[in-house]
Amino acid sequence: MHNLDVTKTLGAWSTLADSIFVPHTEDEYRRLVALLDGLIDEVGEDESHPLASLMEIIGVLIEKYDDDRVPELSVE
């Protein structure tokens, strides 16, 4: 297991925390969707791109918000 250098992590996180977060409001959700759109434009389908994992993380955060708040359609 890697040792986490908290000081380095804190420095990096402080610059990212306004952009990467768990959305709790519709506005925060929209901000993440806009960020994901920009990442998709930059990364495309290149799984080896340095931002590909960030794009995946943002996608998971958006999906979780959707799952928690958007009712599923029932088929009868």
C-alpha positions in Angstrom: 0.0 0.0 0.0 1.2 3.5 -0.8 1.8 5.9 2.0 -0.3 9.0 1.5 1.7 12.2 1.7 -1.1 14.3 3.3 0.8 17.6 2.8 1.2 17.0 -1.0 -2.4 15.8 -1.3 -3.8 18.8 0.6 -1.9 21.1 -1.8 -3.2 19.4 -4.8 -6.7 19.0 -3.5 -7.1 22.6 -2.5 -6.8 23.5 -6.2 -9.3 20.9 -7.3 -11.9 20.9 -4.6 -14.0 23.6 -6.3 -14.2 21.4 -9.5 -14.5 17.8 -8.2 -17.1 17.1 -5.5 -20.1 15.0 -4.7 -23.0 16.9 -6.1 -25.9 17.6 -3.7 -27.8 20.2 -5.6 -29.0 20.6 -9.2 -26.5 23.5 -9.7 -23.6 21.3 -8.5 -24.8 18.5 -10.8 -24.9 20.9 -13.8 -21.4 22.1 -13.0 -20.1 18.5 -13.0 -21.9 17.8 -16.3 -20.2 20.8 -17.8 -16.8 19.6 -16.5 -17.5 16.1 -17.9 -18.4 17.6 -21.3 -15.1 19.4 -21.4 -13.2 16.3 -20.4 -15.0 14.3 -23.1 -13.9 16.9 -25.7 -10.3 16.7 -24.5 -10.0 13.0 -23.8 -12.3 11.5 -26.3 -11.9 7.7 -26.4 -8.2 7.8 -25.5 -8.1 5.5 -22.4 -4.4 6.3 -22.0 -5.0 10.1 -21.8 -3.8 11.5 -18.4 -7.3 12.8 -17.7 -9.1 9.6 -18.6 -9.5 8.4 -15.0 -10.7 11.9 -13.9 -13.3 11.7 -16.7 -14.4 8.3 -15.3 -14.6 9.6 -11.7 -16.7 12.6 -12.8 -19.0 10.2 -14.7 -19.5 8.0 -11.6 -20.3 11.1 -9.5 -22.9 12.2 -12.0 -24.4 8.7 -12.3 -24.7 8.4 -8.5 -26.6 11.7 -8.4 -28.9 10.5 -11.2 -29.5 7.2 -9.5 -30.3 8.9 -6.2 -32.6 11.5 -7.6 -34.1 10.5 -10.9 -37.0 8.0 -10.6 -36.7 5.0 -12.8 -39.4 4.5 -15.4 -41.6 1.5 -14.7 -42.7 -0.6 -17.6 -46.1 -2.2 -17.2 
